[in-house]
Amino acid sequence: FQAEDGIRDVAVTGVQTCALPIFGILGLSVIASLSGKSLIKGLISGILGLMIATVGTDPVSGVSRFTGGSPDLLGGIRPILVMVGLFAVTEMLTQISTPAWDKASSRDTRLKLPSLKMWKRLWKSQVIGCTIGTFEGLTPGGGGSIAAFLSYNEARRWSSHPEEFGKGAIEGVAAPECANNVVTATALIPMLSFGIPGSNSAAVLLAGFLLHGLIPGPMLFQKAPDVVYGLYGGLFAANILMVLVGLVILTPCIWLVNRPKPYLIAVILAIVVSGVYATDTALSDLWLVLTMGVVGYGMRWLGIPTLPMVLGAVLGFLVESNYRRSLVLSRGDHAIFIQDPVSLGLLLAAVALTAYTVWSEFIKPARKLKNA
């Protein structure tokens, strides 16, 4: 009977943790809306990202996979290296082969706060970012990356001008940044209350708490209320300082953009290389970033979007590790993913989101074109 009780306890634990892979699948469902005009190219990009996430050590068996015998790849390819390569290095390679951009005039470099008309245009995107960021922060394992992608996708879906997204739409900046900032604060709720970090930054903060002998949980608010209040006050001050610092450095940043392109590209490349190397002082990270940059340049030349690839690289390990862990706890029974109401709700949301995106962005326009 004790053995049976132990199996039952393991099964209950599996039901409680099975929501994490479904949560990652919900994030991957955004790939359909990030695919641009070609769903096939978007899926190719997403699969490449998932393939990158499988490099390293198997999360369950501990066997090395797709490392080519290199010990530098045993820890896997970090998503930050993929993002730096695809966004920074790829953009530099693109700018090298294009003419110089138009310089801003002295009038454009003056500081101007958003007008009331602009605030009215952004309110919908900010509400979307706040809502998704709050939900993601409260959900352990979500983090700012998933919140940013989902917020961008939903802001584009509900925007009156979705064709402007990907071409400098201000809503496409406001929604993910708002969600990312909200996640930073709301991720502290499960971390302080239960000791479960909701984001990477919360996990680092949790480690700092443990180093100082502070155990997150309900008793933390009684034993060390000064620490909790200090944390809240620090977050409040940080938000105010972000606005002040942004107002101060905005004009110098605009001036900096007007410098000659060769100088800017050289300085940016130096910052990228030094920053990547200083993280772990590993030359292998530099080669990975440069390789991702070349791959991203080729994808841009072929018209393949890079955002699905980044999304796959960010969520791939989360989905795989928690999916396999849930199956180990349930002894291979996939019914565990529909027994938990949270997991079932996230799964249905992912299916509905994917179906609606495919219908609204591919099937519906095709029918209109056919009828016309």
Secondary structure as the mmCIF struct_conf table of DSSP 4:
data_model
#
loop_
_struct_conf.conf_type_id
_struct_conf.id
_struct_conf.beg_label_comp_id
_struct_conf.beg_label_asym_id
_struct_conf.beg_label_seq_id
_struct_conf.end_label_comp_id
_struct_conf.end_label_asym_id
_struct_conf.end_label_seq_id
HELX_RH_AL_P HELX_RH_AL_P1 GLN A 2 THR A 17
TURN_TY1_P TURN_TY1_P1 CYS A 18 CYS A 18
HELX_RH_AL_P HELX_RH_AL_P2 ALA A 19 LEU A 28
HELX_RH_3T_P HELX_RH_3T_P1 SER A 29 ALA A 32
TURN_TY1_P TURN_TY1_P2 SER A 33 LEU A 34
BEND BEND1 SER A 35 SER A 35
TURN_TY1_P TURN_TY1_P3 GLY A 36 LYS A 37
HELX_RH_AL_P HELX_RH_AL_P3 LEU A 39 ALA A 53
TURN_TY1_P TURN_TY1_P4 THR A 54 THR A 54
STRN STRN1 GLY A 56 THR A 57
TURN_TY1_P TURN_TY1_P5 PRO A 59 SER A 61
STRN STRN2 SER A 64 ARG A 65
BEND BEND2 PHE A 66 PHE A 66
TURN_TY1_P TURN_TY1_P6 GLY A 68 GLY A 69
HELX_RH_3T_P HELX_RH_3T_P2 PRO A 71 LEU A 73
TURN_TY1_P TURN_TY1_P7 LEU A 74 GLY A 75
HELX_RH_AL_P HELX_RH_AL_P4 PRO A 79 MET A 83
HELX_RH_PI_P HELX_RH_PI_P1 VAL A 84 VAL A 89
HELX_RH_AL_P HELX_RH_AL_P5 THR A 90 ILE A 96
TURN_TY1_P TURN_TY1_P8 SER A 97 SER A 97
BEND BEND3 THR A 98 THR A 98
HELX_LH_PP_P HELX_LH_PP_P1 PRO A 99 SER A 105
TURN_TY1_P TURN_TY1_P9 SER A 106 THR A 109
BEND BEND4 ARG A 110 ARG A 110
HELX_LH_PP_P HELX_LH_PP_P2 LEU A 113 SER A 115
HELX_RH_AL_P HELX_RH_AL_P6 LEU A 116 LEU A 138
BEND BEND5 THR A 139 THR A 139
TURN_TY1_P TURN_TY1_P10 PRO A 140 GLY A 141
HELX_RH_AL_P HELX_RH_AL_P7 GLY A 143 TRP A 158
BEND BEND6 SER A 160 SER A 160
HELX_RH_3T_P HELX_RH_3T_P3 PRO A 162 GLU A 164
TURN_TY1_P TURN_TY1_P11 PHE A 165 GLY A 168
BEND BEND7 ILE A 170 ILE A 170
HELX_RH_AL_P HELX_RH_AL_P8 GLU A 171 THR A 186
TURN_TY1_P TURN_TY1_P12 ALA A 187 ALA A 187
HELX_RH_AL_P HELX_RH_AL_P9 LEU A 188 PHE A 194
BEND BEND8 GLY A 195 GLY A 195
BEND BEND9 GLY A 198 SER A 199
HELX_RH_AL_P HELX_RH_AL_P10 ASN A 200 LEU A 211
TURN_TY1_P TURN_TY1_P13 HIS A 212 GLY A 213
BEND BEND10 GLY A 217 GLY A 217
TURN_TY1_P TURN_TY1_P14 PRO A 218 MET A 219
HELX_RH_AL_P HELX_RH_AL_P11 LEU A 220 LYS A 223
HELX_RH_AL_P HELX_RH_AL_P12 PRO A 225 VAL A 257
TURN_TY1_P TURN_TY1_P15 ASN A 258 ASN A 258
BEND BEND11 ARG A 259 ARG A 259
HELX_RH_AL_P HELX_RH_AL_P13 LYS A 261 ASP A 280
HELX_RH_AL_P HELX_RH_AL_P14 LEU A 283 LEU A 302
TURN_TY1_P TURN_TY1_P16 GLY A 303 GLY A 303
BEND BEND12 THR A 306 THR A 306
HELX_RH_AL_P HELX_RH_AL_P15 LEU A 307 LEU A 329
TURN_TY1_P TURN_TY1_P17 SER A 330 GLY A 332
TURN_TY1_P TURN_TY1_P18 HIS A 334 ALA A 335
HELX_RH_AL_P HELX_RH_AL_P16 ILE A 336 GLN A 339
BEND BEND13 ASP A 340 ASP A 340
HELX_RH_AL_P HELX_RH_AL_P17 PRO A 341 VAL A 358
HELX_RH_PI_P HELX_RH_PI_P2 TRP A 359 ILE A 363
HELX_RH_AL_P HELX_RH_AL_P18 LYS A 364 ASN A 371
#
